[in-house]
Amino acid sequence: MTGLPARLVEHAYQDQPVIEENSTTNQPKPDDEDSSKKGTQPVDPQSSIPPTGSHQSLATEPAHKKTADQAEGPHKKIEKHTLIVAWAGLIVACITGVIFYRQFSEMQTQTGILSKQAEDAGNDATTARRNARQEIRTLQAQVAAIERQMRQDQRAWIKIELGPLVTNHNPTAGTVIPFVPVTISNTGKSPAKNISGKFVMEKVPNGQSPSLRYDVQGRRVTVGSMWQGTSLPRVEASIFRINPTSKQYEVRPLSTAENEEILKGKAYLATYARVEYDDVFGIHHWTTACAFSTEDTPGVYKAEACTSYNGVDDN
C-alpha cells in the first residue's frame, strides 16, 4: 500500500473508496516505467481497491465515535438544563404551596376569630336588648305601680252601709213593712262622679241563697257627683212591686203569714246593693254589699252567698 498515491490512500479510509481520475495518470510516469521494467503491473486508475478489514476498522471506528459524541453532547446539556429547571420549578411550587397553605390556614383562623367575635357581638347585642326591654318593663311596672298607688290614695272611695232591719206593723191591715236604711258615703280624697246605685230587699226561704239580681223590683239612685267626705241622703231598701193600677213601683208589705215565717226562722230577708262610679282619673269603680236579717230569731241560715257578696273593684 505504500506504492499508492496519497489521494488513493485518503479515500481508502472511507466506506466506499473512490479513486479519482487524474488527467496526468493516462500518461506514463517514470515510476510506471520502472515498475513495468520490474514486472509489476500498473494499477488501473478506474478500478476500485476494496479496503481490507483492518484498515476499515481503523478508519471507520474513530469517525463514528466522534460523530456520536458530537451528537450526544448538546442533547445531554439540554436534558441537564431541563432537569435543573424542572427541579427548580418543583421546589418553587412546593415553597409556594407551603406559603399559600399557611396563608390559607391563617385566613381561616382569622375568619374563625372574626366570626366568633361577630357571633359574640350579636349575642351581646341580643342580651343587651333583652336586658334593656326587661329594664323598660320593670320601669314601666314601677311607674304603673306608683301611679296606681297614687290613684288609690287620692281617688274617691264609695262606702255602702246597711243598717239594721226596721219593721212597721199595720195591725188594722195585718201587714208588716220591713226596710233597711242604706247610707252611701265618699270616704276618699277626691270627688266621685256618675254615681249609680241599686238597692234590693228579697225574702228568701231558709236553706236557699238570694238571687242577687237587680232586674227585680228595687230602689235606684243616680247622682252626678259626690265630694269627698260627704254622704247621700239615706235610702230605704224595701220589697217593691208594680202597682197594677198606676203601673208604678210601690213598697210591698209582708203578710202576717210571711212575717211568721221570718219570726220562726223559716225565711230571712236579704238586702243587697251595688254602687258604680268614676273617679277623677277616669277609672270606673264599683262597690257591693249584702246583709241578711232575721228579726233576732236564732237559728242556722244558709246566707253564705250574701256575706260573700261584699266587695270592691281592683282598679
Helices and strands as residue ranges (DSSP letters): H 6-12, H 30-37, H 53-154, E 158-162, E 166-170, E 175-186, E 192-205, E 219-226, E 235-238, E 240-242, E 249-251, E 254-255, H 256-263, E 267-278, E 284-293, H 304-307, E 311-312
